[in-house]
């Protein structure tokens, strides 16, 4: 009987120990898993927050606008030179000091120089202005290019391709240097600068096609803008230009507006020797970019 009581006590003690171990194990399991759950929940929550932020950021960066309403003053220059010598067309010779005054005004008043071939997407600009230079004899490299570098401003130039390396004209090395600077967009003013309306269809096509080919192959650039020599063109020339280029520059006066003007008849403002800084500023004041989402 005594042995039975002892055995019974051992059994009870053993059962209590087993039950205690089981309970402790369950408690530990619950605590550990609850901790893991909270950790995972926090991780998921943080991950979701990052994703949401990224999505929000991406949405802003990739937000697509419906259309732009751009008013862009485009100034047309020829020679940047103090002395016009025996040339009767004195208005084509803008003094380097005048050009510097104009560029400084652009910088000081928060305007932003752009290339002409940026004209269809100026959504990152608020007060754009374009500086364009026709013919581009060596005077551009000597007197205008240093000012672009000094003020870190951009310009588009239109090369007469058959003149390159000729008397008083730009050299291949000078053009390459300007292209590499990122400040100068080199585009075409045809092969010979002959009036396109006076040429046969075959001659006109050669002027447009071969000049583009020469510039692209020589300087490893994209040429998408044609500057009509002497500003002369007709419907036949415009239609041919549309097959080869994206833009055509005219010499008609006025400020370009994306709602009003054809991209193959882009008007420009004649920046002549007599233009005052106030006249220049009044054109600039028209610059605007309206983004419609």
Backbone as numpy.savetxt, mean C-alpha at the origin, in Angstrom:
# Nx Ny Nz CAx CAy CAz Cx Cy Cz
-15.82 -70.92 74.04 -16.66 -69.72 74.04 -15.79 -68.47 74.04
-14.74 -68.53 74.81 -13.80 -67.42 74.91 -13.13 -67.18 73.56
-12.74 -68.28 72.89 -12.12 -68.16 71.56 -13.08 -67.55 70.55
-14.33 -67.92 70.67 -15.35 -67.38 69.76 -15.47 -65.87 69.90
-15.43 -65.39 71.19 -15.53 -63.96 71.44 -14.33 -63.23 70.86
-13.13 -63.86 71.04 -11.92 -63.24 70.50 -11.98 -63.15 68.97
-12.41 -64.21 68.34 -12.52 -64.23 66.88 -13.52 -63.18 66.39
-14.62 -63.07 67.16 -15.65 -62.10 66.79 -15.09 -60.67 66.84
-14.28 -60.40 67.87 -13.68 -59.08 68.03 -12.72 -58.79 66.87
-11.92 -59.82 66.53 -10.98 -59.65 65.41 -11.72 -59.35 64.12
-12.85 -60.07 63.93 -13.63 -59.87 62.69 -14.16 -58.45 62.63
-14.67 -57.99 63.78 -15.24 -56.63 63.82 -14.16 -55.59 63.52
-12.98 -55.76 64.17 -11.87 -54.83 63.97 -11.43 -54.82 62.51
-11.35 -56.03 61.96 -10.94 -56.16 60.55 -11.92 -55.45 59.62
-13.22 -55.67 59.91 -14.27 -55.05 59.06 -14.21 -53.53 59.15
-14.02 -53.05 60.37 -13.95 -51.59 60.56 -12.74 -51.02 59.81
-11.61 -51.73 59.86 -10.39 -51.28 59.18 -10.59 -51.21 57.67
-11.23 -52.31 57.16 -11.48 -52.37 55.72 -12.38 -51.24 55.27
-13.48 -51.06 56.09 -14.44 -50.00 55.75 -13.75 -48.62 55.79
-12.88 -48.42 56.79 -12.16 -47.14 56.92 -11.28 -46.89 55.71
-10.57 -47.98 55.32 -9.69 -47.85 54.15 -10.49 -47.49 52.90
-11.66 -48.16 52.74 -12.51 -47.90 51.56 -12.99 -46.46 51.56
-13.44 -45.99 52.73 -13.96 -44.61 52.85 -12.88 -43.60 52.53
-11.67 -43.85 53.14 -10.55 -42.93 52.88 -10.20 -42.90 51.40
-10.23 -44.10 50.77 -9.92 -44.18 49.34 -10.93 -43.40 48.50
-12.21 -43.55 48.89 -13.25 -42.82 48.14 -13.06 -41.32 48.27
-12.77 -40.89 49.52 -12.58 -39.46 49.77 -11.41 -38.92 48.95
-10.30 -39.66 48.95 -9.12 -39.25 48.17 -9.42 -39.16 46.68
-10.14 -40.17 46.20 -10.51 -40.21 44.79 -11.33 -38.98 44.40
-12.31 -38.69 45.26 -13.19 -37.55 44.98 -12.40 -36.24 44.98
-11.53 -36.09 45.99 -10.74 -34.86 46.11 -9.83 -34.66 44.90
-9.11 -35.74 44.55 -8.17 -35.67 43.43 -8.88 -35.34 42.14
-9.98 -36.04 41.86 -10.70 -35.83 40.60 -11.38 -34.48 40.54
-11.82 -34.02 41.71 -12.43 -32.69 41.75 -11.39 -31.62 41.40
-10.15 -31.83 41.90 -9.06 -30.90 41.59 -8.73 -30.91 40.12
-8.68 -32.11 39.54 -8.40 -32.23 38.12 -9.48 -31.56 37.29
-10.73 -31.74 37.73 -11.86 -31.15 37.00 -11.76 -29.63 36.98
-11.43 -29.07 38.18 -11.31 -27.62 38.26 -10.17 -27.11 37.39
-9.05 -27.88 37.40 -7.90 -27.51 36.57 -8.27 -27.52 35.10
-8.97 -28.59 34.70 -9.40 -28.70 33.31 -10.37 -27.60 32.93
-11.29 -27.32 33.87 -12.27 -26.27 33.61 -11.58 -24.93 33.39
-10.56 -24.68 34.25 -9.82 -23.43 34.13 -9.07 -23.37 32.80
-8.48 -24.50 32.43 -7.74 -24.56 31.17 -8.65 -24.29 29.99
-9.81 -24.94 29.98 -10.76 -24.76 28.90 -11.24 -23.32 28.84
-11.51 -22.77 30.04 -11.98 -21.40 30.12 -10.95 -20.43 29.55
-9.66 -20.63 29.95 -8.60 -19.76 29.46 -8.43 -19.92 27.95
-8.49 -21.18 27.52 -8.32 -21.46 26.10 -9.42 -20.77 25.30
-10.65 -20.88 25.79 -11.77 -20.26 25.10 -11.62 -18.74 25.06
-11.12 -18.18 26.16 -10.93 -16.74 26.21 -9.92 -16.30 25.16
-8.82 -17.03 25.06 -7.80 -16.70 24.07 -8.38 -16.79 22.66
-9.12 -17.87 22.42 -9.70 -18.06 21.10 -10.64 -16.93 20.75
-11.47 -16.54 21.72 -12.43 -15.47 21.49 -11.70 -14.18 21.16
-10.62 -13.93 21.93 -9.85 -12.72 21.68 -9.22 -12.74 20.30
-8.68 -13.93 19.96 -8.05 -14.06 18.64 -9.07 -13.86 17.53
-10.24 -14.47 17.70 -11.29 -14.35 16.69 -11.70 -12.89 16.55
-11.83 -12.23 17.71 -12.22 -10.83 17.69 -11.18 -9.98 16.97
-9.88 -10.27 17.27 -8.78 -9.54 16.65 -8.75 -9.79 15.15
-8.87 -11.08 14.78 -8.84 -11.43 13.37 -9.99 -10.77 12.62
-11.16 -10.73 13.27 -12.32 -10.15 12.62 -12.09 -8.68 12.31
-11.44 -7.99 13.25 -11.17 -6.58 13.03 -10.17 -6.40 11.90
-9.11 -7.26 11.88 -8.08 -7.14 10.87 -8.61 -7.50 9.48
-9.51 -8.47 9.44 -10.00 -8.97 8.16 -11.36 -8.39 7.78
-11.79 -7.37 8.52 -13.09 -6.78 8.25 -13.13 -6.25 6.82
-14.07 -6.71 6.05 -14.14 -6.36 4.65 -15.08 -5.17 4.46
-14.57 -4.15 3.78 -15.42 -3.00 3.51 -16.17 -3.20 2.20
-17.31 -2.56 2.13 -18.15 -2.68 0.95 -17.60 -1.85 -0.21
-17.21 -0.62 0.10 -16.66 0.24 -0.93 -15.91 1.41 -0.30
-15.10 2.08 -1.12 -14.38 3.27 -0.70 -14.82 4.45 -1.55
-14.92 5.59 -0.91 -15.14 6.83 -1.64 -13.89 7.68 -1.42
-13.03 7.73 -2.43 -11.71 8.36 -2.29 -11.64 9.64 -3.10
-11.14 10.68 -2.46 -10.78 11.91 -3.17 -9.28 12.08 -3.01
-8.57 11.99 -4.12 -7.11 11.92 -4.08 -6.48 13.01 -4.96
-5.82 13.98 -4.36 -5.05 14.95 -5.16 -3.80 14.26 -5.73
-3.65 14.30 -7.06 -2.48 13.71 -7.72 -1.75 14.84 -8.44
-0.54 15.16 -7.99 0.22 16.26 -8.57 1.14 15.74 -9.68
1.19 16.47 -10.77 2.01 16.10 -11.92 3.18 17.07 -12.07
4.39 16.54 -12.01 5.61 17.33 -12.19 6.34 16.87 -13.44
7.24 17.72 -13.92 8.14 17.33 -15.00 9.59 17.51 -14.56
10.14 18.68 -14.77 11.55 18.90 -14.42 11.67 19.57 -13.04
12.55 19.03 -12.21 12.85 19.65 -10.92 14.22 20.28 -11.05
14.21 21.58 -11.35 15.44 22.25 -11.74 15.27 23.76 -11.55
16.31 24.41 -11.05 16.27 25.86 -10.88 16.30 26.58 -12.23
17.22 26.16 -13.08 17.47 26.87 -14.33 16.77 26.17 -15.49
15.92 26.89 -16.21 15.24 26.27 -17.35 15.93 26.60 -18.67
17.07 27.30 -18.60 17.88 27.54 -19.79 17.11 28.23 -20.89
17.21 27.68 -22.10 16.55 28.28 -23.27 15.16 27.71 -23.50
14.72 26.80 -22.62 13.41 26.16 -22.80 12.30 27.19 -22.63
11.42 27.24 -23.60 10.33 28.22 -23.56 9.21 27.81 -22.60
9.12 26.51 -22.31 8.06 26.02 -21.43 8.54 26.11 -19.97
8.70 27.33 -19.50 9.29 27.55 -18.18 8.46 26.98 -17.04
7.16 26.87 -17.22 6.29 26.39 -16.14 6.56 24.93 -15.79
7.19 24.18 -16.69 7.50 22.78 -16.42 8.67 22.60 -15.47
9.38 23.67 -15.17 10.59 23.59 -14.36 10.32 24.08 -12.93
10.02 23.15 -12.05 9.76 23.48 -10.65 11.07 23.50 -9.88
11.26 24.54 -9.09 12.49 24.65 -8.31 12.56 23.57 -7.24
13.75 23.02 -6.99 13.91 22.04 -5.90 13.45 22.61 -4.56
13.68 23.88 -4.32 13.25 24.50 -3.06 11.73 24.53 -2.94
11.05 24.71 -4.07 9.59 24.69 -4.07 9.07 23.29 -3.77
9.68 22.30 -4.42 9.27 20.91 -4.16 9.49 20.56 -2.69
10.61 20.98 -2.13 10.86 20.69 -0.72 9.82 21.36 0.18
9.46 22.59 -0.13 8.43 23.28 0.65 7.12 22.50 0.60
6.78 21.97 -0.56 5.54 21.21 -0.72 5.59 19.89 0.05
6.71 19.17 -0.07 6.84 17.90 0.64 6.82 18.12 2.14
7.48 19.17 2.59 7.50 19.48 4.02 6.09 19.81 4.50
5.32 20.50 3.68 3.93 20.81 4.05 3.11 19.52 4.19
3.34 18.58 3.28 2.66 17.29 3.34 2.94 16.60 4.67
4.22 16.56 5.03 4.64 15.88 6.26 4.11 16.60 7.50
4.27 17.91 7.53 3.91 18.69 8.71 2.40 18.70 8.97
1.62 18.45 7.93 0.16 18.52 8.09 -0.53 17.16 8.03
0.25 16.12 8.20 -0.32 14.79 8.36 -0.85 14.12 7.11
-0.45 14.61 5.94 -0.85 13.93 4.70 0.08 12.75 4.44
-0.40 11.81 3.62 0.34 10.57 3.39 0.54 10.35 1.90
1.79 10.30 1.46 2.05 10.06 0.03 1.80 8.59 -0.31
1.19 8.37 -1.47 0.87 7.01 -1.93 1.30 6.88 -3.38
1.47 5.62 -3.81 1.72 5.35 -5.23 0.38 5.36 -5.97
0.41 5.71 -7.24 -0.82 5.73 -8.03 -1.46 4.35 -8.07
-0.64 3.29 -8.14 -1.24 1.95 -8.23 -1.76 1.42 -6.90
-1.82 2.28 -5.88 -2.53 1.96 -4.64 -3.93 2.54 -4.64
-4.32 3.16 -5.72 -5.51 3.99 -5.78 -6.81 3.25 -5.45
-6.85 1.93 -5.69 -8.09 1.18 -5.47 -8.24 0.67 -4.04
-7.18 0.73 -3.25 -7.29 0.31 -1.85 -6.48 1.25 -0.96
-7.13 2.34 -0.59 -6.51 3.31 0.31 -7.18 3.27 1.68
-7.67 2.09 2.05 -8.40 1.96 3.31 -7.52 2.20 4.53
-6.20 2.08 4.38 -5.30 2.31 5.50 -4.82 3.76 5.59
-5.36 4.61 4.72 -4.97 6.02 4.70 -6.16 6.91 5.05
-5.87 8.08 5.56 -6.92 9.05 5.87 -6.79 10.32 5.04
-5.54 10.72 4.72 -5.30 11.94 3.96 -4.25 11.68 2.88
-4.58 10.85 1.88 -3.59 10.48 0.87 -3.35 11.58 -0.17
-2.15 11.58 -0.71 -1.78 12.46 -1.81 -0.75 11.71 -2.66
-0.79 11.90 -3.98 0.15 11.23 -4.87 1.00 12.27 -5.60
2.30 12.00 -5.63 3.25 12.83 -6.38 3.71 12.04 -7.59
3.49 12.58 -8.79 3.88 11.88 -10.02 4.83 12.75 -10.84
5.80 12.10 -11.50 6.82 12.81 -12.27 6.90 12.19 -13.67
6.61 12.99 -14.68 6.66 12.53 -16.07 8.05 12.80 -16.68
8.39 11.98 -17.67 9.62 12.13 -18.46 10.85 11.68 -17.67
11.08 12.29 -16.52 12.10 11.84 -15.56 13.52 11.80 -16.12
14.00 12.97 -16.46 15.41 13.09 -16.80 16.23 12.96 -15.52
17.55 13.05 -15.65 18.44 12.83 -14.52 18.18 13.83 -13.39
17.51 14.93 -13.71 17.22 15.95 -12.71 16.33 15.40 -11.59
15.52 14.41 -11.92 14.70 13.81 -10.87 15.60 13.12 -9.84
16.56 12.36 -10.34 17.47 11.65 -9.43 18.32 12.63 -8.63
18.76 13.70 -9.26 19.64 14.66 -8.61 18.92 15.57 -7.61
17.70 15.96 -7.93 17.04 17.01 -7.15 15.76 16.61 -6.42
15.05 15.60 -6.93 13.79 15.20 -6.28 13.99 13.98 -5.38
14.70 13.00 -5.87 14.91 11.76 -5.10 15.56 12.03 -3.74
16.57 12.91 -3.63 17.13 13.20 -2.30 16.10 13.76 -1.32
15.12 14.51 -1.82 14.07 15.05 -0.95 13.12 13.95 -0.48
12.82 13.00 -1.36 11.98 11.87 -0.97 12.66 11.08 0.14
13.97 10.90 0.02 14.72 10.18 1.06 14.78 10.99 2.35
15.00 12.27 2.23 15.11 13.13 3.41 13.84 13.11 4.24
12.68 13.12 3.56 11.39 13.19 4.28 10.67 11.84 4.30
11.31 10.81 3.74 10.74 9.46 3.70 9.35 9.45 3.07
9.26 9.99 1.87 8.00 10.09 1.15 8.08 9.35 -0.19
6.89 9.00 -0.71 6.82 8.18 -1.93 6.44 9.01 -3.16
6.85 8.50 -4.32 6.47 9.13 -5.58 6.43 8.08 -6.69
5.63 8.37 -7.71 5.56 7.51 -8.89 6.21 8.24 -10.07
7.08 7.54 -10.80 7.75 8.16 -11.95 7.46 7.37 -13.22
7.45 8.08 -14.34 7.06 7.50 -15.62 8.20 7.64 -16.61
8.78 6.47 -16.94 10.03 6.39 -17.69 9.79 6.31 -19.20
10.55 7.09 -19.95 10.61 6.93 -21.41 11.72 5.90 -21.66
11.32 4.70 -21.97 12.26 3.56 -21.90 13.45 3.67 -22.85
13.23 4.17 -24.07 14.33 4.28 -25.02 15.33 5.37 -24.65
15.00 6.20 -23.68 15.90 7.28 -23.25 16.88 6.82 -22.17
16.59 5.68 -21.53 17.42 5.23 -20.41 18.87 5.08 -20.85
19.79 5.63 -20.04 21.24 5.64 -20.30 21.64 6.62 -21.39
20.67 7.43 -21.85 20.98 8.44 -22.86 21.40 9.75 -22.23
21.68 10.77 -23.07 22.14 12.08 -22.58 21.16 12.71 -21.57
21.66 13.09 -20.42 20.88 13.75 -19.38 19.70 12.93 -18.86
19.73 11.61 -19.16 18.61 10.79 -18.70 19.08 9.87 -17.57
18.12 9.23 -16.93 18.42 8.29 -15.85 19.19 7.09 -16.38
20.09 6.57 -15.57 20.80 5.35 -15.94 20.08 4.14 -15.34
20.43 2.98 -15.86 19.86 1.74 -15.32 20.16 1.62 -13.83
21.38 1.94 -13.43 21.78 1.82 -12.02 20.99 2.78 -11.13
20.75 3.99 -11.62 19.99 4.96 -10.83 18.54 4.50 -10.64
17.97 3.97 -11.69 16.59 3.48 -11.59 16.51 2.30 -10.63
17.47 1.38 -10.72 17.49 0.24 -9.80 17.61 0.70 -8.35
18.46 1.68 -8.12 18.64 2.21 -6.77 17.32 2.76 -6.22
16.59 3.48 -7.05 15.33 4.08 -6.60 14.26 3.02 -6.37
14.24 2.02 -7.24 13.30 0.91 -7.05 13.58 0.21 -5.72
14.86 -0.06 -5.46 15.24 -0.76 -4.23 14.95 0.04 -2.97
14.86 1.35 -3.09 14.60 2.20 -1.92 13.19 2.01 -1.37
12.27 1.56 -2.22 10.88 1.42 -1.81 10.12 2.73 -1.82
10.78 3.81 -2.16 10.14 5.13 -2.16 9.64 5.54 -3.55
10.08 4.82 -4.58 9.76 5.21 -5.95 9.12 4.04 -6.70
7.94 4.30 -7.24 7.27 3.33 -8.11 7.60 3.70 -9.55
8.26 2.80 -10.26 8.65 3.04 -11.65 7.61 2.45 -12.59
7.03 3.29 -13.45 6.01 2.89 -14.39 6.35 3.45 -15.77
5.49 3.20 -16.77 5.87 3.52 -18.14 5.27 4.81 -18.69
6.12 5.48 -19.48 5.71 6.65 -20.27 5.94 6.32 -21.74
5.85 5.03 -22.07 6.06 4.40 -23.38 7.53 4.31 -23.75
7.79 3.80 -24.95 9.17 3.62 -25.41 9.82 4.94 -25.82
9.10 5.73 -26.60 9.73 6.88 -27.27 9.08 8.23 -26.94
7.97 8.22 -26.21 7.25 9.45 -25.87 6.56 10.08 -27.08
6.37 9.31 -28.14 5.63 9.86 -29.28 4.15 9.92 -28.94
3.47 10.87 -29.53 2.03 11.02 -29.31 1.30 9.79 -29.85
0.65 9.06 -28.98 0.06 7.78 -29.37 -1.04 7.93 -30.42
-1.77 9.02 -30.39 -2.87 9.21 -31.34 -2.36 9.42 -32.77
-1.07 9.68 -32.94 -0.51 9.91 -34.27 0.07 8.63 -34.87
0.05 7.53 -34.11 0.70 6.29 -34.54 -0.31 5.31 -35.12
0.22 4.37 -35.91 -0.62 3.27 -36.39 -0.93 2.36 -35.21
-1.92 1.50 -35.39 -2.31 0.58 -34.32 -1.13 -0.31 -33.93
-0.38 -0.77 -34.91 0.78 -1.63 -34.65 1.86 -0.88 -33.86
2.13 0.35 -34.25 3.14 1.15 -33.55 2.70 1.45 -32.12
1.43 1.78 -31.97 0.90 2.09 -30.64 1.00 0.88 -29.72
0.65 -0.29 -30.22 0.74 -1.50 -29.42 2.19 -1.77 -29.00
3.13 -1.54 -29.90 4.54 -1.75 -29.58 4.98 -0.82 -28.45
4.55 0.43 -28.50 4.90 1.39 -27.45 4.40 0.92 -26.08
3.20 0.37 -26.05 2.59 -0.06 -24.79 3.15 -1.39 -24.31
3.29 -2.34 -25.22 3.70 -3.69 -24.83 5.20 -3.76 -24.52
6.02 -3.21 -25.40 7.47 -3.35 -25.24 8.02 -2.54 -24.07
7.41 -1.40 -23.78 7.89 -0.59 -22.65 7.60 -1.31 -21.33
6.44 -1.91 -21.23 6.09 -2.68 -20.04 7.04 -3.87 -19.87
7.28 -4.58 -20.96 8.16 -5.74 -20.92 9.57 -5.35 -20.50
10.08 -4.26 -21.06 11.44 -3.80 -20.73 11.57 -3.48 -19.24
10.64 -2.71 -18.71 10.72 -2.30 -17.30 10.59 -3.49 -16.36
9.68 -4.39 -16.66 9.47 -5.53 -15.77 10.67 -6.47 -15.78
11.22 -6.71 -16.94 12.35 -7.65 -17.04 13.65 -7.03 -16.51
13.84 -5.74 -16.72 15.09 -5.09 -16.33 15.16 -4.83 -14.84
14.02 -4.45 -14.25 14.03 -4.02 -12.85 13.25 -4.94 -11.92
12.75 -6.04 -12.48 12.03 -7.03 -11.68 10.90 -6.37 -10.88
10.06 -5.64 -11.60 8.95 -4.92 -10.97 7.65 -5.24 -11.70
6.54 -4.84 -11.10 5.23 -4.98 -11.72 4.85 -3.63 -12.31
4.64 -3.58 -13.60 4.25 -2.34 -14.27 2.78 -2.43 -14.65
1.97 -1.61 -13.99 0.52 -1.68 -14.24 -0.10 -0.33 -14.56
0.77 0.71 -14.72 0.26 2.05 -14.98 0.90 2.65 -16.22
0.07 3.18 -17.10 0.52 3.85 -18.31 0.26 5.34 -18.17
1.28 6.13 -18.45 1.14 7.58 -18.49 1.15 7.99 -19.96
0.02 8.50 -20.47 -0.10 8.83 -21.88 0.85 9.99 -22.24
1.75 9.81 -23.22 2.65 10.89 -23.62 1.87 12.12 -24.08
2.30 13.27 -23.59 1.68 14.56 -23.91 0.20 14.58 -23.50
-0.21 13.59 -22.76 -1.59 13.53 -22.29 -2.61 13.23 -23.37
-2.14 12.76 -24.52 -3.06 12.52 -25.65 -3.47 11.04 -25.73
-4.77 10.83 -25.85 -5.29 9.47 -25.99 -6.68 9.55 -26.62
-7.17 8.39 -27.08 -8.54 8.30 -27.60 -9.11 6.95 -27.16
-10.30 6.63 -27.60 -10.96 5.39 -27.15 -10.18 4.16 -27.57
-9.56 4.20 -28.76 -8.78 3.04 -29.23 -7.59 2.79 -28.30
-6.92 3.86 -27.91 -5.76 3.73 -27.02 -6.20 3.26 -25.63
-7.28 3.82 -25.14 -7.78 3.42 -23.82 -8.17 1.94 -23.82
-8.84 1.50 -24.87 -9.25 0.08 -24.94 -8.04 -0.84 -25.00
-6.99 -0.43 -25.70 -5.77 -1.23 -25.75 -5.07 -1.21 -24.39
-5.08 -0.07 -23.75 -4.47 0.05 -22.42 -5.17 -0.88 -21.42
-6.47 -1.02 -21.56 -7.23 -1.89 -20.65 -6.81 -3.35 -20.77
-6.28 -3.73 -21.93 -5.83 -5.11 -22.13 -4.49 -5.37 -21.44
-3.74 -4.31 -21.17 -2.35 -4.46 -20.73 -2.12 -3.90 -19.32
-2.80 -2.82 -19.00 -2.57 -2.10 -17.74 -3.82 -2.04 -16.87
-3.63 -1.60 -15.65 -4.76 -1.40 -14.73 -5.16 0.07 -14.63
-4.20 0.97 -14.96 -4.46 2.40 -14.79 -3.86 3.20 -15.94
-4.51 4.31 -16.25 -4.01 5.23 -17.26 -4.07 6.66 -16.75
-2.94 7.36 -16.87 -2.86 8.73 -16.34 -3.00 9.76 -17.46
-3.90 10.69 -17.22 -4.11 11.79 -18.16 -3.41 13.05 -17.64
-3.56 14.14 -18.39 -3.02 15.43 -17.96 -4.14 16.43 -17.71
-5.37 15.93 -17.72 -6.50 16.81 -17.43 -6.44 17.25 -15.98
-6.79 18.48 -15.71 -6.70 19.02 -14.37 -7.79 18.52 -13.45
-7.62 18.76 -12.17 -8.63 18.39 -11.20 -8.19 17.27 -10.28
-8.96 17.10 -9.22 -8.67 16.11 -8.20 -9.43 14.83 -8.51
-8.75 13.71 -8.42 -9.37 12.41 -8.69 -10.40 12.04 -7.63
-11.55 11.54 -8.08 -12.56 11.00 -7.17 -13.01 9.64 -7.69
-13.01 8.65 -6.80 -13.31 7.27 -7.22 -14.73 7.10 -7.73
-15.64 7.98 -7.36 -17.03 7.88 -7.82 -17.24 8.52 -9.19
-16.32 9.38 -9.56 -16.53 10.17 -10.78 -15.62 9.79 -11.94
-14.43 9.30 -11.64 -13.42 9.19 -12.69 -13.08 7.75 -13.08
-12.83 7.58 -14.35 -12.40 6.32 -14.96 -10.94 6.06 -14.58
-10.61 4.80 -14.28 -9.24 4.45 -13.90 -8.27 4.51 -15.07
-8.78 4.71 -16.29 -7.91 4.85 -17.45 -7.87 6.30 -17.97
-8.50 7.18 -17.20 -8.48 8.62 -17.50 -8.32 9.38 -16.19
-7.34 8.99 -15.41 -7.14 9.57 -14.09 -6.61 11.01 -14.22
-7.33 11.98 -13.66 -6.89 13.37 -13.77 -5.77 13.70 -12.80
-4.96 14.68 -13.16 -3.87 15.12 -12.28 -3.80 16.65 -12.25
-3.22 17.15 -11.18 -3.07 18.59 -10.99 -1.69 19.01 -11.49
-1.65 19.97 -12.36 -0.37 20.43 -12.92 0.38 21.24 -11.87
1.45 20.65 -11.33 2.30 21.35 -10.37 3.34 22.14 -11.16
3.04 23.40 -11.43 3.94 24.20 -12.27 4.79 25.15 -11.44
5.63 25.88 -12.12 6.59 26.77 -11.46 5.90 27.89 -10.67
4.71 28.28 -11.12 4.02 29.41 -10.50 3.13 29.01 -9.32
2.96 27.72 -9.07 2.05 27.29 -8.00 2.57 27.74 -6.64
1.71 28.42 -5.89 2.09 28.87 -4.55 1.79 27.76 -3.54
2.35 27.91 -2.36 2.11 26.90 -1.32 0.64 26.92 -0.88
0.00 28.08 -0.96 -1.42 28.15 -0.60 -2.28 27.42 -1.62
-1.95 27.55 -2.89 -2.67 26.80 -3.92 -2.48 25.30 -3.73
-1.24 24.94 -3.46 -0.92 23.53 -3.20 -1.73 23.01 -2.02
-1.78 23.78 -0.94 -2.50 23.38 0.27 -4.00 23.25 0.02
-4.55 24.13 -0.80 -5.99 24.06 -1.08 -6.38 22.78 -1.81
-5.50 22.31 -2.67 -5.74 21.02 -3.32 -5.67 19.88 -2.29
-4.68 19.96 -1.41 -4.51 18.92 -0.40 -5.72 18.80 0.51
-6.35 19.91 0.81 -7.50 19.91 1.72 -8.66 19.04 1.23
-8.66 18.75 -0.06 -9.75 17.94 -0.63 -9.54 16.44 -0.40
-8.35 16.07 0.05 -8.02 14.65 0.26 -8.91 14.02 1.31
-9.48 12.86 0.99 -10.33 12.15 1.97 -10.51 10.69 1.56
-10.76 9.85 2.55 -11.07 8.44 2.32 -12.27 8.08 3.19
-13.38 7.78 2.55 -14.60 7.35 3.26 -14.75 5.85 3.05
-14.75 5.11 4.17 -14.88 3.64 4.11 -16.32 3.26 4.43
-16.94 2.53 3.53 -18.33 2.09 3.73 -18.34 0.59 3.95
-18.74 0.17 5.17 -18.77 -1.26 5.53 -20.12 -1.87 5.22
